[in-house]
Amino acid sequence: MKTEPRAAATGKDGLSESELLGLYREMLLIRRFEEKTAEMYQMAKIGGFCHLNIGEEAAIVGTISALRAADYVYSNYREHGHALAKGVEARAVMAELYGKETGTSKGRGGSMHLFSAEHRFHGGYAIVGEALPIAVGTGYAIVYQDKPEVVMSIFGDGATNIGAFHESLNVAKLWKLPIVFVCINNQYGMGTAVSRASAVSEIWKKACAYDMTGERVDGMDVLAVRAVTDRLVSQARERREPSLLECVTYRYKGHSMSDPDTYRQKEEIKEWQGRDAILSLGNHLKQLKLAGDQDLERIDQEVTAEVEEAVKFAEESPEPDPRQLYRYVYADEEAG
């Protein structure tokens, strides 16, 4: 079993110019989308629970960009960025946050229950670790049907202490399922630090209990994340060997929009912000002479306009018909 964390990436790391610029654009789209989401939430345009991905963009884009369109992604309740990275349109995600009929879940799910069968993005689950065994079921279906597909199961550090996590890893290894388990370790489970909640605070080491490949990567370095994920996805696709990847990252905001965030020191947040993944990749692109300040500004303007259009679309979209309240309860009712 691989036990050494991967160092930060250098050079182009095997990616083309368009791929590098694409990673930058995707991370910036997620950042601008989440900033606008926070703004709309504070204006009471978005209700319910709302958890933002700000700070985690490299871990999200670095992992999901390694997948093919036919591969599956299962996520948790902090999943706006995951849906965007899997190709779901910003307007459909924003409309769902607004609770509109044009949203990914027809306005029935909200922030924590995004879903798109078309993009094989299967949630969005409010219960911690809920999607892990479901992802295992999809992995079994892939093997049963002998398809060349992969499942990516994304969850937080807190989920690695529940029974479903261990059961899922055990079954995935026993049955040789094509799954990459991705732990987005943002240092805190709600307001509790990982070191206070888990006897093993280096999450990747938990893979050894199941004789499974375990990796730890700098989740603030999108190129490092992408390189490790490429290898683990290939391993799952070609040899049907599951793995556990821990992306060590940080969320700049509180656990949710209702979190006063009094349990962290401001100095700690600033220290992590000093390693911001978007700024780092931007500087990397400039060093490689693949982009200049004007190019990066143009990308920022483009994604900002895309997010503004998403808000306009959500504002103008119709509310769900109350008479259709019980529609889409069952899978054969054409939801998603």
N, C-alpha and C positions, 0 to 999 in steps of 0.2 A: 504494500500500500504506500502511495506517495505521501510523504509526511512533511515536506519542506514548503513553507509559504513561497509564493512566486514573487520575485523582485519587480520593481517598477519597469514598465516597458521603455524601450529606447528606439530611436529611429522611426521608420514607418511601421515596424512590427508586422510586415507582410501585407499591409492593407494598401489599396490603391488611393489615389488622390480623392476620387469621388466618395469612396467609403469613409475616409477620414473626415471630409467635409460633411458627409451625411451623419456621422456620429455627433459632430459638433452641433449641427442643426437640430437633431433629435433631442439632445440634452437641453438646448436652449428653448425649444418648443415646450418641453415639460416644465422648465423653470417659469417661463412667461405664463403658461396656462395655470400653474398653481398660484402664482402671484395674483392673477386675475380672479381665480376662484376664491382666494382669501378676501379680496376686495368685494366681490359679489356676496359672499357669505356675511360680511360685516354690514352690507346694505340690506340684509334679510331677503335677498333674491334667491338664495340657496338655504335650505333648512336641513334639519336632522344632524346626524353626526357627520363630520367631515375631517379627514386625515390627509395631510399634504405630504408630497414627496420631495419638497425643497431640500437640497443637500445630497440626496440619494441618486441623482441623475446618472452618474457613471455606472453604478451598480445595476441600474435598471437597463440602460441602453447597452452596456457592455455585454450583458447576458442575453437579452432577448434578440439583439441584432445577430447573434450567432445561429439563430433558428431559421428554418425554412417556413414558407407560408403555410404548409400543411401540418406543421408541428403545433402542439397544444401548449397553452399556458394556463395554469391555475394560480391564482393569487390570493391575497388576503384583503382586508378592508382598506389598506393604504395603496390603492391600485390605479389611480388616475393615470399616472405615468406609465404603468405597465400596459394599460390598454392603448395608449397613444403609441408606445414603442412597438406594439404588435400590429399597428396599422389602422386601428379604429380612428375614424375622423374626429378631430377636435370638436366639431359642431355636434356630433352625436353624443360625445361624452358630456359636453357642457349642457346639452338639452336634458340629459338624464339627471344631472345635478339639479337642474331647475324643476325636475319632475314632469317633463313634457312628453307628449305622445311620440315625438320624434327622437327620443332618447334611446340609448342602447337597449334598455329594458322596458321600453314603452312608458317610461316615467314611473314604473312600479317599484324600481329598486333603489334609486338614489345613489349617493356617493359610494356606499359599501357593496353595491350589487350590480356592477357593470357586467355586461355579458354580450358577446357577439359570436354566434355560431359561424358566421361567414369568415371571421378572422381567426377562428379557433381559440378565441379568448374566452375561457369558461369561468369567469368570476375572479374576484369579488365575493368573499365570504366574511360575514361579520363575526363568527365564532372563531376564536384562536385555534389554528391548526385544523379547522374543519375540512379544508380542501385536500389535505394530504392523502387520506385513504381513497378519496374520489380520484385523485390523480393516479394512484396505484391501479385503480380499476380501469382507467383509460389505458394505462401501460399494458395491462393484461389483455385488453381488447386488441391492441396493436399487435401483440405477439400471436394471439389467437387467429387473427386475420392475416398474419404474416405480411405486415405493411412496413415500409421503410421510414416510419415516423418516430418522433421523439416527444416526450412529455417534459415540460419544465414546471416544477412545483415551487412557487415562491412564497416565503413566509418570513416572519420576524424571529429574532432570537428567543423571545418568550415562548414560542411554539415548540422549541426543542426540549422543553421540560415536561411535556404532556405525553400521555400514553400513546396517542395516535401517531405521534412522530416516530416513536421507536417501533411500533407495530408496522408502520408503513415502510420504514427502511428495512426491517427484517424480511417482510414479504417481498419487497422489490429485489432484494439480493437473492433470496431463495428461488424465486421464479425467473430471475435474470430478465428484469423488465427495463426497457429503454427510457429511464427517467434520470433527469438531473435535478436533484433537490438543491434549491438555492436559498440559503439563509441570508437575508439582508440584516446584518447585525449593526443596528444604528445606536448601539451602546445602552439603550434603555427599553425595558418593557413597561410601557406607560411611564410611570415616574421612578421605577426601580432600576438601578444600574445592574448590568449583567453579572458583575462580580458578586452581587448580593442575592441573586436569584438562581444562579446555576453553579453547581459544585464544580463543573468543568466550564470555565468561562471562554475557553478557546473552542468554539462550537465545532470546527472541522474535525477535532479529535474524537467526537462522538461516532464518527463513521467506523472507527476501528472495531467497535463492538459487533459490527456486522460484516467484517472483512470486506469493507467497501472503500473505494477510493475516496480520500478526503483531501480537500485543498483549502487553503486560506489565501485570500488575495486582497490587495489594497483597493478597497471599494471606492476610493477617490481618484483612481487612475483608470479611465475607461479603456485604454489600450491594454493594460495588464488584465483587466477583467475579461475583455474580449478574447485575448489570446488563450487564457485558461479555459474559458467556456467553449471555444472552438474545439479544443482537445477533448473535453468531457462530452460534448454533444456527439462528436465523431465516435467516441468510445461507446456511447449509448446506441447510436444508429448502426454501427458496424458489428459490434460484439454483444450488444444488448447487456451492457454492464452499467448498473446504476452508480451514481456518485453523489457526494455531498460537497457543495461549494459554499464556503463562508466568505461573504463580501463585507469587509469591515469598513463601515461608512458612518455617516452622522446626519441626523435630521436637524435642520437649523431652527425649526419651529417646535412647538410643544407637541405632545402626543396627538392632540386633536385641536380644532379651532376653539374648543371650550377649555383648554388646558392653560392655566395661568403660568405654567413653566417656572415654578419657583424652586425647583429641586436641582437646577444646574447653575454653575457659576458663569457669569458673562465672559470671563476670561477663557473658559473652556470652549464656549461657542465661537468666540473670535479666533481661537487657535485653529479650530477645524475650518472655519471660513477662509482662513489664510491658505488652505490647501484646496480651495474650490476647484472642482473638476472641470468646469466650463472655462474658467480663466486659464487653467493649466493647459488644456488642449488648445485653446486659442493661441497661447504663447508658443506652443509646440508647432502649430501650423505656420506661424510667422517665422520661426526658426528654420523650418523646412522650406520656406519661401513658397508655400502653397496658398497663403492668404495674407492680406495686409489688413490694417485697421479698417480701411474702407470696405473691404470684403466682409469682414466680421460684422460691421455696422449694417451692411445691406442684409445679411442673414437675420440680424436682430429685427430689422424693420419688417422683413417678410413674415417671420413667425409672430411678431406682435400683431400684424394685420390679420393673420390667420386666427389668432385668439380673439381679436375684436369682432371678426366676422362670426366666430362661434357664439359669442355672447349675443350678437344681433339675431342670429338664427334661433337661439334658445328663447330670447325675449318674444320673438314673433311666432313661435311654434304654439300649436293648440294644447290646451290642457287635456288630460285623459277624460273620456266621457264617464261620469260616475256610474252610468248604467252598465259599463264594461268592467266594473270592479273585479269580478271573479274570472275574467278572461285571462288566459295564459297561465292558469294555475297548473295545468298539466302539459307535458312536453309536446303533445300532438296538436296544440292549439296555435302553432305558427308564431311563437315568440322568438325574438332575436333573429 
